Amino acid sequence: MKTNELIKIVLKTLEEKKAQNIKAFNVSNLTSLCDYIIIASSSNSTHVKSLTDDVVEVLKINNKIIDNIEKDDNFRWIVLDCKDFIVNIFHNKEREFYNLEGLWSDAKPFIT
Protein backbone atom coordinates (compact mmCIF):
# COMPACT_ATOMS: atom_id res chain seq x y z
CA MET A 1 0.00 0.00 0.00
CA LYS A 2 1.24 3.49 -0.81
CA THR A 3 2.37 5.82 1.95
CA ASN A 4 -0.36 8.38 1.17
CA GLU A 5 -3.06 5.74 1.55
CA LEU A 6 -1.64 4.57 4.88
CA ILE A 7 -1.49 8.13 6.17
CA LYS A 8 -5.15 8.61 5.23
CA ILE A 9 -6.03 5.45 7.15
CA VAL A 10 -4.06 6.63 10.20
CA LEU A 11 -5.72 10.06 10.07
CA LYS A 12 -9.17 8.46 9.77
CA THR A 13 -8.43 6.17 12.72
CA LEU A 14 -7.30 9.09 14.88
CA GLU A 15 -10.40 11.06 13.92
CA GLU A 16 -12.77 8.15 14.61
CA LYS A 17 -11.13 7.55 17.98
CA LYS A 18 -11.61 11.22 18.95
CA ALA A 19 -8.02 12.44 18.87
CA GLN A 20 -7.74 16.20 19.12
CA ASN A 21 -6.13 18.72 16.78
CA ILE A 22 -4.97 16.17 14.20
CA LYS A 23 -2.38 17.53 11.76
CA ALA A 24 -0.23 15.99 9.04
CA PHE A 25 2.65 17.62 7.21
CA ASN A 26 4.79 16.83 4.20
CA VAL A 27 8.36 17.37 5.43
CA SER A 28 10.15 15.61 2.57
CA ASN A 29 11.81 18.82 1.39
CA LEU A 30 12.90 19.77 4.93
CA THR A 31 14.49 16.61 6.33
CA SER A 32 15.82 13.21 5.36
CA LEU A 33 14.31 11.74 8.53
CA CYS A 34 10.96 10.96 6.90
CA ASP A 35 8.50 12.27 4.32
CA TYR A 36 5.51 12.97 6.56
CA ILE A 37 4.79 13.88 10.18
CA ILE A 38 1.44 13.21 11.85
CA ILE A 39 0.58 14.94 15.13
CA ALA A 40 -2.45 14.34 17.35
CA SER A 41 -3.26 14.81 21.01
CA SER A 42 -5.61 14.06 23.86
CA SER A 43 -6.40 15.52 27.24
CA ASN A 44 -5.53 12.34 29.16
CA SER A 45 -2.80 9.72 29.12
CA THR A 46 -5.17 6.75 28.97
CA HIS A 47 -6.57 8.08 25.72
CA VAL A 48 -3.05 8.71 24.38
CA LYS A 49 -2.25 5.03 24.97
CA SER A 50 -5.56 3.92 23.46
CA LEU A 51 -5.01 6.06 20.35
CA THR A 52 -1.56 4.56 19.98
CA ASP A 53 -2.89 1.02 20.31
CA ASP A 54 -5.49 1.73 17.63
CA VAL A 55 -2.94 3.21 15.22
CA VAL A 56 -0.52 0.31 15.79
CA GLU A 57 -3.34 -2.15 15.11
CA VAL A 58 -4.40 -0.46 11.85
CA LEU A 59 -0.78 -0.34 10.68
CA LYS A 60 -0.36 -4.05 11.43
CA ILE A 61 -3.56 -4.88 9.56
CA ASN A 62 -2.13 -3.02 6.57
CA ASN A 63 1.25 -4.79 6.85
CA LYS A 64 3.15 -1.63 7.76
CA ILE A 65 6.25 -2.24 9.83
CA ILE A 66 6.84 0.15 12.71
CA ASP A 67 10.60 0.58 12.96
CA ASN A 68 10.58 1.99 16.47
CA ILE A 69 8.22 3.08 19.23
CA GLU A 70 9.36 5.66 21.77
CA LYS A 71 7.27 6.78 24.75
CA ASP A 72 7.51 8.08 28.23
CA ASP A 73 6.45 5.81 31.08
CA ASN A 74 3.29 7.81 31.81
CA PHE A 75 2.01 7.87 28.20
CA ARG A 76 2.32 11.64 27.96
CA TRP A 77 3.86 11.27 24.48
CA ILE A 78 4.40 8.46 22.02
CA VAL A 79 6.28 8.40 18.73
CA LEU A 80 5.77 5.71 16.10
CA ASP A 81 8.56 5.66 13.54
CA CYS A 82 7.21 4.07 10.38
CA LYS A 83 10.27 5.02 8.32
CA ASP A 84 8.56 7.13 5.65
CA PHE A 85 6.23 8.76 8.18
CA ILE A 86 6.23 9.42 11.90
CA VAL A 87 3.15 9.49 14.14
CA ASN A 88 3.33 11.67 17.27
CA ILE A 89 0.57 11.32 19.86
CA PHE A 90 0.78 13.69 22.80
CA HIS A 91 -1.00 14.69 25.94
CA ASN A 92 -2.12 18.28 25.25
CA LYS A 93 0.42 19.83 27.65
CA GLU A 94 3.34 17.94 26.14
CA ARG A 95 2.19 18.87 22.67
CA GLU A 96 2.25 22.53 23.62
CA PHE A 97 5.68 22.12 25.25
CA TYR A 98 7.33 20.34 22.30
CA ASN A 99 5.62 22.57 19.70
CA LEU A 100 6.24 20.36 16.67
CA GLU A 101 3.99 22.57 14.58
CA GLY A 102 6.45 25.39 15.21
CA LEU A 103 9.40 23.16 14.38
CA TRP A 104 7.79 22.19 11.07
CA SER A 105 6.23 25.58 10.31
CA ASP A 106 7.76 25.57 6.81
CA ALA A 107 6.19 22.18 5.99
CA LYS A 108 3.29 21.83 3.60
CA PRO A 109 0.07 20.40 5.02
CA PHE A 110 -0.75 16.86 3.94
CA ILE A 111 -3.79 17.05 1.68
CA THR A 112 -6.29 14.21 2.08
MIPALUM-484040 format. One record per residue: x, y, z of N, C-alpha, C in turn; residue number from 1. Coordinates in steps of 0.1 Angstrom, whole numbers, plus 5000, padded with zeros to 4 digits. Layout:
# MIPALUM-484040
{neast=X, nnorth=Y, nup=Z, caeast=X, canorth=Y, caup=Z, ceast=X, cnorth=Y, cup=Z, seq=NUM} $
...
***
This chain:
# MIPALUM-484040
{neast=5008, nnorth=4988, nup=5000, caeast=5000, canorth=5000, caup=5000, ceast=5009, cnorth=5012, cup=5000, seq=1} $
{neast=5005, nnorth=5023, nup=4993, caeast=5012, canorth=5035, caup=4992, ceast=5012, cnorth=5043, cup=5005, seq=2} $
{neast=5023, nnorth=5050, nup=5007, caeast=5024, canorth=5058, caup=5019, ceast=5012, cnorth=5067, cup=5021, seq=3} $
{neast=5008, nnorth=5074, nup=5011, caeast=4996, canorth=5084, caup=5012, ceast=4984, cnorth=5077, cup=5016, seq=4} $
{neast=4981, nnorth=5065, nup=5011, caeast=4969, canorth=5057, caup=5015, ceast=4970, cnorth=5053, cup=5030, seq=5} $
{neast=4982, nnorth=5049, nup=5035, caeast=4984, canorth=5046, caup=5049, ceast=4982, cnorth=5058, cup=5058, seq=6} $
{neast=4987, nnorth=5069, nup=5054, caeast=4985, canorth=5081, caup=5062, ceast=4970, cnorth=5085, cup=5063, seq=7} $
{neast=4963, nnorth=5083, nup=5052, caeast=4949, canorth=5086, caup=5052, ceast=4942, cnorth=5077, cup=5062, seq=8} $
{neast=4946, nnorth=5064, nup=5062, caeast=4940, canorth=5054, caup=5071, ceast=4943, cnorth=5058, cup=5086, seq=9} $
{neast=4955, nnorth=5062, nup=5089, caeast=4959, canorth=5066, caup=5102, ceast=4951, cnorth=5079, cup=5106, seq=10} $
{neast=4950, nnorth=5088, nup=5097, caeast=4943, canorth=5101, caup=5101, ceast=4928, cnorth=5097, cup=5103, seq=11} $
{neast=4922, nnorth=5089, nup=5096, caeast=4908, canorth=5085, caup=5098, ceast=4907, cnorth=5077, cup=5111, seq=12} $
{neast=4916, nnorth=5069, nup=5114, caeast=4916, canorth=5062, caup=5127, ceast=4916, cnorth=5072, cup=5139, seq=13} $
{neast=4926, nnorth=5081, nup=5138, caeast=4927, canorth=5091, caup=5149, ceast=4914, cnorth=5099, cup=5150, seq=14} $
{neast=4908, nnorth=5103, nup=5139, caeast=4896, canorth=5111, caup=5139, ceast=4884, cnorth=5103, cup=5145, seq=15} $
{neast=4883, nnorth=5090, nup=5141, caeast=4872, canorth=5082, caup=5146, ceast=4874, cnorth=5079, cup=5161, seq=16} $
{neast=4886, nnorth=5078, nup=5166, caeast=4889, canorth=5076, caup=5180, ceast=4890, cnorth=5088, cup=5188, seq=17} $
{neast=4885, nnorth=5099, nup=5182, caeast=4884, canorth=5112, caup=5189, ceast=4897, cnorth=5119, cup=5194, seq=18} $
{neast=4907, nnorth=5117, nup=5186, caeast=4920, canorth=5124, caup=5189, ceast=4917, cnorth=5139, cup=5186, seq=19} $
{neast=4925, nnorth=5148, nup=5193, caeast=4923, canorth=5162, caup=5191, ceast=4933, cnorth=5168, cup=5182, seq=20} $
{neast=4929, nnorth=5179, nup=5175, caeast=4939, canorth=5187, caup=5168, ceast=4948, cnorth=5179, cup=5159, seq=21} $
{neast=4943, nnorth=5171, nup=5151, caeast=4950, canorth=5162, caup=5142, ceast=4956, cnorth=5170, cup=5130, seq=22} $
{neast=4969, nnorth=5168, nup=5128, caeast=4976, canorth=5175, caup=5118, ceast=4986, cnorth=5165, cup=5111, seq=23} $
{neast=4988, nnorth=5168, nup=5098, caeast=4998, canorth=5160, caup=5090, ceast=5005, cnorth=5169, cup=5081, seq=24} $
{neast=5018, nnorth=5167, nup=5080, caeast=5027, canorth=5176, caup=5072, ceast=5036, cnorth=5168, cup=5063, seq=25} $
{neast=5038, nnorth=5174, nup=5051, caeast=5048, canorth=5168, caup=5042, ceast=5061, cnorth=5175, cup=5045, seq=26} $
{neast=5071, nnorth=5168, nup=5050, caeast=5084, canorth=5174, caup=5054, ceast=5095, cnorth=5169, cup=5045, seq=27} $
{neast=5091, nnorth=5162, nup=5034, caeast=5102, canorth=5156, caup=5026, ceast=5112, cnorth=5166, cup=5020, seq=28} $
{neast=5108, nnorth=5178, nup=5019, caeast=5118, canorth=5188, caup=5014, ceast=5126, cnorth=5195, cup=5025, seq=29} $
{neast=5123, nnorth=5191, nup=5038, caeast=5129, canorth=5198, caup=5049, ceast=5138, cnorth=5189, cup=5057, seq=30} $
{neast=5137, nnorth=5176, nup=5056, caeast=5145, canorth=5166, caup=5063, ceast=5146, cnorth=5153, cup=5056, seq=31} $
{neast=5157, nnorth=5146, nup=5059, caeast=5158, canorth=5132, caup=5054, ceast=5153, cnorth=5122, cup=5064, seq=32} $
{neast=5148, nnorth=5126, nup=5075, caeast=5143, canorth=5117, caup=5085, ceast=5131, cnorth=5109, cup=5081, seq=33} $
{neast=5122, nnorth=5116, nup=5074, caeast=5110, canorth=5110, caup=5069, ceast=5103, cnorth=5119, cup=5059, seq=34} $
{neast=5092, nnorth=5114, nup=5053, caeast=5085, canorth=5123, caup=5043, ceast=5073, cnorth=5130, cup=5049, seq=35} $
{neast=5067, nnorth=5124, nup=5060, caeast=5055, canorth=5130, caup=5066, ceast=5056, cnorth=5129, cup=5081, seq=36} $
{neast=5049, nnorth=5139, nup=5087, caeast=5048, canorth=5139, caup=5102, ceast=5033, cnorth=5140, cup=5105, seq=37} $
{neast=5028, nnorth=5131, nup=5114, caeast=5014, canorth=5132, caup=5119, ceast=5015, cnorth=5136, cup=5133, seq=38} $
{neast=5006, nnorth=5145, nup=5137, caeast=5006, canorth=5149, caup=5151, ceast=4991, cnorth=5149, cup=5156, seq=39} $
{neast=4989, nnorth=5143, nup=5168, caeast=4975, canorth=5143, caup=5173, ceast=4977, cnorth=5144, cup=5189, seq=40} $
{neast=4966, nnorth=5147, nup=5196, caeast=4967, canorth=5148, caup=5210, ceast=4954, cnorth=5144, cup=5217, seq=41} $
{neast=4955, nnorth=5144, nup=5230, caeast=4944, canorth=5141, caup=5239, ceast=4946, cnorth=5148, cup=5252, seq=42} $
{neast=4935, nnorth=5149, nup=5259, caeast=4936, canorth=5155, caup=5272, ceast=4939, cnorth=5146, cup=5284, seq=43} $
{neast=4941, nnorth=5133, nup=5281, caeast=4945, canorth=5123, caup=5292, ceast=4953, cnorth=5112, cup=5286, seq=44} $
{neast=4962, nnorth=5107, nup=5295, caeast=4972, canorth=5097, caup=5291, ceast=4966, cnorth=5084, cup=5287, seq=45} $
{neast=4955, nnorth=5080, nup=5293, caeast=4948, canorth=5067, caup=5290, ceast=4944, cnorth=5068, cup=5275, seq=46} $
{neast=4939, nnorth=5079, nup=5271, caeast=4934, canorth=5081, caup=5257, ceast=4946, cnorth=5081, cup=5248, seq=47} $
{neast=4957, nnorth=5087, nup=5252, caeast=4969, canorth=5087, caup=5244, ceast=4974, cnorth=5073, cup=5241, seq=48} $
{neast=4974, nnorth=5064, nup=5251, caeast=4977, canorth=5050, caup=5250, ceast=4967, cnorth=5043, cup=5241, seq=49} $
{neast=4955, nnorth=5046, nup=5243, caeast=4944, canorth=5039, caup=5235, ceast=4946, cnorth=5043, cup=5220, seq=50} $
{neast=4948, nnorth=5056, nup=5217, caeast=4950, canorth=5061, caup=5203, ceast=4962, cnorth=5054, cup=5197, seq=51} $
{neast=4972, nnorth=5052, nup=5205, caeast=4984, canorth=5046, caup=5200, ceast=4981, cnorth=5031, cup=5196, seq=52} $
{neast=4975, nnorth=5024, nup=5206, caeast=4971, canorth=5010, caup=5203, ceast=4963, cnorth=5009, cup=5190, seq=53} $
{neast=4954, nnorth=5018, nup=5188, caeast=4945, canorth=5017, caup=5176, ceast=4953, cnorth=5020, cup=5163, seq=54} $
{neast=4962, nnorth=5029, nup=5164, caeast=4971, canorth=5032, caup=5152, ceast=4980, cnorth=5020, cup=5149, seq=55} $
{neast=4986, nnorth=5015, nup=5160, caeast=4995, canorth=5003, caup=5158, ceast=4987, cnorth=4992, cup=5152, seq=56} $
{neast=4975, nnorth=4989, nup=5156, caeast=4967, canorth=4979, caup=5151, ceast=4963, cnorth=4981, cup=5136, seq=57} $
{neast=4959, nnorth=4993, nup=5133, caeast=4956, canorth=4995, caup=5119, ceast=4968, cnorth=4994, cup=5110, seq=58} $
{neast=4980, nnorth=4998, nup=5115, caeast=4992, canorth=4997, caup=5107, ceast=4996, cnorth=4982, cup=5105, seq=59} $
{neast=4994, nnorth=4974, nup=5115, caeast=4996, canorth=4959, caup=5114, ceast=4987, cnorth=4953, cup=5104, seq=60} $
{neast=4974, nnorth=4957, nup=5105, caeast=4964, canorth=4951, caup=5096, ceast=4968, cnorth=4954, cup=5081, seq=61} $
{neast=4975, nnorth=4966, nup=5079, caeast=4979, canorth=4970, caup=5066, ceast=4993, cnorth=4966, cup=5063, seq=62} $
{neast=4999, nnorth=4957, nup=5071, caeast=5012, canorth=4952, caup=5068, ceast=5023, cnorth=4963, cup=5068, seq=63} $
{neast=5021, nnorth=4973, nup=5076, caeast=5032, canorth=4984, caup=5078, ceast=5040, cnorth=4981, cup=5090, seq=64} $
{neast=5053, nnorth=4980, nup=5087, caeast=5062, canorth=4978, caup=5098, ceast=5065, cnorth=4991, cup=5106, seq=65} $
{neast=5065, nnorth=4990, nup=5119, caeast=5068, canorth=5002, caup=5127, ceast=5083, cnorth=4999, cup=5131, seq=66} $
{neast=5092, nnorth=5008, nup=5127, caeast=5106, canorth=5006, caup=5130, ceast=5109, cnorth=5008, cup=5144, seq=67} $
{neast=5103, nnorth=5017, nup=5151, caeast=5106, canorth=5020, caup=5165, ceast=5094, cnorth=5027, cup=5171, seq=68} $
{neast=5092, nnorth=5024, nup=5184, caeast=5082, canorth=5031, caup=5192, ceast=5089, cnorth=5037, cup=5204, seq=69} $
{neast=5088, nnorth=5050, nup=5206, caeast=5094, canorth=5057, caup=5218, ceast=5082, cnorth=5062, cup=5226, seq=70} $
{neast=5083, nnorth=5062, nup=5239, caeast=5073, canorth=5068, caup=5247, ceast=5078, cnorth=5071, cup=5261, seq=71} $
{neast=5071, nnorth=5079, nup=5268, caeast=5075, canorth=5081, caup=5282, ceast=5067, cnorth=5071, cup=5290, seq=72} $
{neast=5071, nnorth=5068, nup=5303, caeast=5065, canorth=5058, caup=5311, ceast=5050, cnorth=5061, cup=5315, seq=73} $
{neast=5046, nnorth=5074, nup=5314, caeast=5033, canorth=5078, caup=5318, ceast=5024, cnorth=5081, cup=5306, seq=74} $
{neast=5028, nnorth=5077, nup=5294, caeast=5020, canorth=5079, caup=5282, ceast=5016, cnorth=5093, cup=5280, seq=75} $
{neast=5025, nnorth=5102, nup=5282, caeast=5023, canorth=5116, caup=5280, ceast=5027, cnorth=5120, cup=5265, seq=76} $
{neast=5035, nnorth=5111, nup=5259, caeast=5039, canorth=5113, caup=5245, ceast=5043, cnorth=5099, cup=5239, seq=77} $
{neast=5040, nnorth=5097, nup=5227, caeast=5044, canorth=5085, caup=5220, ceast=5048, cnorth=5088, cup=5206, seq=78} $
{neast=5058, nnorth=5082, nup=5201, caeast=5063, canorth=5084, caup=5187, ceast=5064, cnorth=5070, cup=5180, seq=79} $
{neast=5057, nnorth=5069, nup=5169, caeast=5058, canorth=5057, caup=5161, ceast=5066, cnorth=5060, cup=5148, seq=80} $
{neast=5077, nnorth=5054, nup=5147, caeast=5086, canorth=5057, caup=5135, ceast=5082, cnorth=5046, cup=5125, seq=81} $
{neast=5076, nnorth=5050, nup=5115, caeast=5072, canorth=5041, caup=5104, ceast=5081, cnorth=5043, cup=5091, seq=82} $
{neast=5092, nnorth=5048, nup=5093, caeast=5103, canorth=5050, caup=5083, ceast=5099, cnorth=5062, cup=5074, seq=83} $
{neast=5089, nnorth=5060, nup=5066, caeast=5086, canorth=5071, caup=5056, ceast=5076, cnorth=5081, cup=5063, seq=84} $
{neast=5070, nnorth=5078, nup=5074, caeast=5062, canorth=5088, caup=5082, ceast=5064, cnorth=5085, cup=5097, seq=85} $
{neast=5061, nnorth=5095, nup=5105, caeast=5062, canorth=5094, caup=5119, ceast=5049, cnorth=5099, cup=5125, seq=86} $
{neast=5044, nnorth=5091, nup=5135, caeast=5032, canorth=5095, caup=5141, ceast=5035, cnorth=5099, cup=5156, seq=87} $
{neast=5031, nnorth=5111, nup=5159, caeast=5033, canorth=5117, caup=5173, ceast=5020, cnorth=5118, cup=5179, seq=88} $
{neast=5018, nnorth=5112, nup=5191, caeast=5006, canorth=5113, caup=5199, ceast=5010, cnorth=5118, cup=5212, seq=89} $
{neast=5004, nnorth=5130, nup=5216, caeast=5008, canorth=5137, caup=5228, ceast=4996, cnorth=5139, cup=5237, seq=90} $
{neast=4999, nnorth=5140, nup=5250, caeast=4990, canorth=5147, caup=5259, ceast=4990, cnorth=5162, cup=5256, seq=91} $
{neast=4979, nnorth=5169, nup=5257, caeast=4979, canorth=5183, caup=5253, ceast=4990, cnorth=5191, cup=5258, seq=92} $
{neast=4994, nnorth=5190, nup=5271, caeast=5004, canorth=5198, caup=5276, ceast=5018, cnorth=5195, cup=5270, seq=93} $
{neast=5021, nnorth=5183, nup=5268, caeast=5033, canorth=5179, caup=5261, ceast=5034, cnorth=5184, cup=5247, seq=94} $
{neast=5022, nnorth=5184, nup=5240, caeast=5022, canorth=5189, caup=5227, ceast=5025, cnorth=5204, cup=5226, seq=95} $
{neast=5020, nnorth=5211, nup=5235, caeast=5022, canorth=5225, caup=5236, ceast=5037, cnorth=5228, cup=5239, seq=96} $
{neast=5043, nnorth=5220, nup=5249, caeast=5057, canorth=5221, caup=5252, ceast=5066, cnorth=5218, cup=5241, seq=97} $
{neast=5064, nnorth=5207, nup=5234, caeast=5073, canorth=5203, caup=5223, ceast=5071, cnorth=5211, cup=5210, seq=98} $
{neast=5059, nnorth=5217, nup=5208, caeast=5056, canorth=5226, caup=5197, ceast=5062, cnorth=5221, cup=5183, seq=99} $
{neast=5058, nnorth=5209, nup=5180, caeast=5062, canorth=5204, caup=5167, ceast=5057, cnorth=5212, cup=5155, seq=100} $
{neast=5045, nnorth=5217, nup=5156, caeast=5040, canorth=5226, caup=5146, ceast=5049, cnorth=5237, cup=5143, seq=101} $
{neast=5055, nnorth=5243, nup=5154, caeast=5065, canorth=5254, caup=5152, ceast=5077, cnorth=5249, cup=5146, seq=102} $
{neast=5082, nnorth=5237, nup=5150, caeast=5094, canorth=5232, caup=5144, ceast=5092, cnorth=5229, cup=5129, seq=103} $
{neast=5081, nnorth=5225, nup=5125, caeast=5078, canorth=5222, caup=5111, ceast=5069, cnorth=5233, cup=5104, seq=104} $
{neast=5071, nnorth=5245, nup=5108, caeast=5062, canorth=5256, caup=5103, ceast=5064, cnorth=5258, cup=5088, seq=105} $
{neast=5075, nnorth=5254, nup=5082, caeast=5078, canorth=5256, caup=5068, ceast=5072, cnorth=5244, cup=5060, seq=106} $
{neast=5067, nnorth=5234, nup=5067, caeast=5062, canorth=5222, caup=5060, ceast=5048, cnorth=5225, cup=5053, seq=107} $
{neast=5046, nnorth=5217, nup=5043, caeast=5033, canorth=5218, caup=5036, ceast=5023, cnorth=5209, cup=5043, seq=108} $
{neast=5011, nnorth=5213, nup=5045, caeast=5001, canorth=5204, caup=5050, ceast=4999, cnorth=5192, cup=5041, seq=109} $
{neast=4996, nnorth=5181, nup=5047, caeast=4993, canorth=5169, caup=5039, ceast=4978, cnorth=5170, cup=5035, seq=110} $
{neast=4976, nnorth=5169, nup=5022, caeast=4962, canorth=5170, caup=5017, ceast=4956, cnorth=5157, cup=5015, seq=111} $
{neast=4944, nnorth=5155, nup=5022, caeast=4937, canorth=5142, caup=5021, ceast=4928, cnorth=5141, cup=5009, seq=112} $
***
